[in-house]
Amino acid sequence: MDACHSRLNNYSLVRGDRSEQSGKRHGGDVCAYINTHWCTNFVIKHTSCTADVEILCVQCRPFYLAREISCVVFIVIYIPPSGDANRATEAIASVALDIQQTKPEAAIVITGDFNGASLHDALPTYVQYVNFNTRGRSCLDLLYSNIKDAYKTTSLPPIGRSDHTMIYCLPTYIRKLERQKAMIKTIRQWTEDAAEQLGGCFACTDWNIFDVTTTNINEYTKVITDYIKFCEETIIPTKEIKIYPNNRPWVPTTSSMQS
């Protein structure tokens, strides 16, 4: 995907300039245009340029995202016809896997001119969404993502004098909040007053009676455990909370219903 350096209104241009390592004297580089109405918070995470592949990786934090997705990472690539497809796909996969390791909840999109190469073996869990020809009778431009059922793609006319058709991606991703129902879970409210009442209950307990009425350590342990559990269930109040499918495990649930 050779980059044009034109400025577009309401779009931020992010460039991955071609270096001497590419071995090319002519042509542009890779770039990404980011709609400022969608995102203004972005950072370049990786750029590289070799004779086999040019890579630009941009991490975006748009104004709105589904809660289960932390950020969106675009990896824009160009594999020249003379490049080694295996080395190119290995380099692309290495960048994608590094992002996955540091940002496990990121949505990753890999797109560009693959020139017949494929990430099927290098990234077998990624889904490829382009199923039509993008240049003449060949499908050279592909789009991969680590999100299943993320897009539906169609072709649009080329921009300017380009000989590649544009790929229009219609989002089809359904948030977890809409795919799954919320679960209701009963939890105990460990307030200071409840803890004091439970402590008073244990203080008044004659623990020697359990030693007298049991015959071995296993029985003694079970009786003590059951008694403590009985006291908790009797004294500590409960409440019901809703656990939504897109809740992050480290964020406390605030939506609750008193029982």
C-alpha positions in Angstrom: 0.0 0.0 0.0 2.1 2.9 -1.2 1.4 6.1 0.7 0.3 9.3 -0.9 1.3 12.3 1.2 -1.8 14.4 0.6 -3.5 16.0 3.6 -7.2 15.2 4.1 -9.5 17.4 6.1 -10.5 15.9 9.5 -7.9 13.1 9.1 -4.5 12.7 10.8 -1.7 11.4 8.6 0.6 8.8 10.2 3.6 7.9 8.1 6.0 5.0 8.0 8.7 6.4 5.7 10.7 4.1 3.4 14.3 3.7 4.2 17.4 2.6 2.3 17.0 -0.9 3.7 14.1 -1.4 1.3 16.4 -1.5 -1.7 13.9 0.7 -3.6 14.7 3.9 -5.3 11.2 4.8 -6.4 7.8 4.7 -4.8 6.4 5.9 -1.5 6.0 4.2 1.8 3.1 3.1 4.1 0.8 5.4 5.9 -2.5 5.5 7.8 -5.2 8.2 7.8 -7.1 8.4 11.1 -10.4 10.2 11.3 -10.2 12.9 14.0 -13.9 12.5 14.7 -13.1 8.9 15.7 -9.8 9.2 17.4 -7.2 11.8 18.3 -5.2 9.7 20.8 -2.8 7.5 18.9 0.8 6.6 19.0 3.2 4.8 16.6 4.2 1.5 18.2 6.5 0.1 15.5 8.0 1.0 12.1 10.3 -1.1 10.0 11.4 -1.3 6.4 13.3 -4.1 4.7 13.5 -5.5 1.2 10.8 -8.0 2.2 8.2 -5.9 4.0 7.4 -2.4 5.2 5.4 -2.2 8.5 3.7 0.6 10.3 1.9 -0.1 13.6 -0.3 2.5 15.2 -2.2 2.1 18.5 -5.4 4.1 18.7 -7.6 4.9 21.7 -10.8 6.2 20.1 -13.5 8.2 21.8 -15.7 5.2 22.2 -14.9 1.4 22.3 -16.7 -1.6 23.5 -15.7 -2.2 27.1 -14.1 -5.5 26.4 -11.7 -3.9 23.9 -8.8 -1.8 25.4 -7.6 -0.2 22.2 -7.4 -0.7 18.4 -4.1 -1.4 16.8 -3.6 -1.0 13.0 -0.7 -2.7 11.4 -0.3 -1.4 7.8 2.0 -3.4 5.6 3.4 -3.5 2.1 5.1 -6.7 0.7 6.8 -5.9 -2.6 6.6 -8.5 -5.4 10.3 -9.1 -5.0 10.0 -9.7 -1.2 10.3 -13.1 0.4 6.8 -14.0 1.5 7.9 -16.2 4.4 10.2 -13.6 5.9 7.6 -10.9 5.4 4.8 -12.8 7.2 7.1 -13.8 10.0 8.0 -10.2 10.6 4.3 -9.1 10.5 3.4 -11.9 12.9 6.2 -11.0 15.3 4.8 -7.4 15.6 1.2 -8.6 16.0 2.2 -11.2 18.7 4.2 -8.5 20.6 1.1 -6.3 20.7 -1.0 -9.2 21.8 1.4 -10.0 24.7 1.4 -6.4 25.9 -2.2 -5.6 25.1 -4.2 -8.8 25.4 -7.5 -7.0 25.1 -6.6 -5.0 22.0 -8.4 -5.3 18.7 -5.7 -5.8 16.1 -6.2 -5.1 12.4 -3.6 -6.0 9.8 -4.1 -4.6 6.3 -2.2 -3.7 3.2 -0.8 -5.0 -0.1 0.2 -8.6 0.5 1.1 -9.3 -3.2 -0.1 -13.0 -2.9 1.4 -13.6 0.6 -0.8 -14.9 3.4 -0.8 -14.9 7.2 -2.8 -18.1 7.4 0.2 -20.1 8.8 1.9 -17.3 10.7 -1.3 -16.2 12.5 -3.7 -19.1 12.2 -6.2 -17.6 14.7 -6.7 -14.4 12.7 -9.6 -14.0 10.3 -9.2 -12.7 6.8 -12.1 -10.6 5.6 -11.4 -9.7 1.9 -12.9 -12.1 -0.5 -12.9 -10.2 -3.8 -10.3 -9.0 -6.3 -8.6 -5.7 -5.4 -6.4 -5.3 -8.5 -7.4 -6.7 -11.8 -8.1 -10.4 -11.4 -6.0 -10.7 -8.2 -6.8 -10.3 -4.5 -3.6 -8.5 -3.4 -5.0 -6.3 -0.6 -6.1 -8.2 2.5 -7.4 -7.4 5.9 -6.8 -9.6 9.0 -8.1 -9.2 12.5 -7.9 -11.1 15.8 -11.6 -10.4 16.3 -14.1 -12.9 14.9 -17.1 -11.5 13.0 -15.7 -8.0 13.1 -16.3 -6.8 9.5 -18.2 -7.3 6.3 -16.1 -6.0 3.4 -17.1 -4.6 0.0 -15.2 -3.0 -2.8 -15.3 0.7 -3.8 -13.8 2.5 -6.8 -10.0 3.3 -6.6 -8.8 6.7 -5.3 -7.5 8.9 -8.0 -5.2 7.1 -10.4 -4.6 4.1 -8.1 -5.0 0.7 -9.8 -6.2 -0.9 -6.5 -9.8 -0.8 -5.5 -10.7 0.5 -2.1 -11.9 -1.9 0.7 -14.9 -0.7 2.6 -15.3 -2.4 6.0 -18.7 -2.4 7.6 -18.4 -3.2 11.3 -20.5 -6.2 12.3 -19.0 -6.8 15.8 -21.6 -7.4 18.5 -20.6 -6.3 22.0 -20.4 -8.9 24.7 -23.0 -6.9 26.6 -25.5 -7.7 23.8 -24.3 -11.2 23.1 -24.7 -12.6 26.6 -27.1 -12.0 29.4 -26.0 -10.6 32.8 -25.7 -13.1 35.6 -27.1 -12.6 39.1 -24.7 -13.6 41.9 -25.3 -13.6 45.7 -22.5 -12.2 47.8 -22.1 -11.5 51.5 -21.7 -7.9 52.8 -18.8 -7.9 55.2 -19.5 -4.7 57.0 -17.7 -3.6 60.2 -20.9 -4.2 62.3 -21.4 -7.7 60.8 -17.8 -8.6 61.4 -18.1 -7.5 65.0 -21.2 -9.6 65.5 -19.5 -12.6 64.0 -16.5 -12.1 66.3 -18.8 -11.9 69.3 -20.5 -15.1 68.3 -17.1 -16.9 68.1 -16.0 -15.4 71.4 -19.1 -16.8 73.1 -18.6 -20.3 71.6 -17.4 -23.2 73.8 -14.9 -24.6 71.4 -14.0 -27.5 73.7 -17.4 -29.2 72.9 -16.2 -29.9 69.4 -13.1 -31.7 70.7 -15.2 -33.8 73.0 -17.8 -34.8 70.4 -15.4 -35.8 67.6 -13.2 -38.8 67.3 -10.5 -37.9 64.8 -8.9 -34.8 63.2 -10.8 -35.1 60.0 -14.2 -35.1 61.7 -13.0 -32.3 64.0 -12.0 -30.1 61.1 -15.3 -30.7 59.2 -17.4 -29.9 62.3 -15.5 -26.7 63.0 -15.7 -25.7 59.3 -19.5 -26.3 59.2 -20.0 -24.4 62.4 -18.1 -21.3 61.1 -20.0 -21.5 57.8 -23.3 -21.7 59.7 -22.4 -18.6 61.8 -21.5 -16.7 58.6 -24.7 -17.5 56.9 -26.7 -16.6 60.0 -25.0 -13.3 60.8 -23.5 -11.8 57.6 -26.1 -10.2 55.4 -26.3 -10.9 51.6 -27.0 -9.0 48.5 -27.5 -9.8 44.9 -25.3 -8.2 42.2 -25.5 -8.3 38.4 -22.3 -9.4 36.6 -22.3 -8.2 33.0 -20.4 -10.2 30.4 -18.2 -7.2 29.5 -17.2 -6.5 33.1 -13.4 -6.4 33.6 -12.4 -8.8 36.4 -10.4 -6.1 38.3 -13.3 -3.5 38.3 -15.8 -3.8 41.2 -19.4 -4.3 40.2 -21.5 -1.3 41.2 -24.9 -2.5 39.9 -26.6 -4.4 42.7 -30.0 -5.3 44.2 -30.4 -5.7 47.9 -31.9 -9.0 48.9 
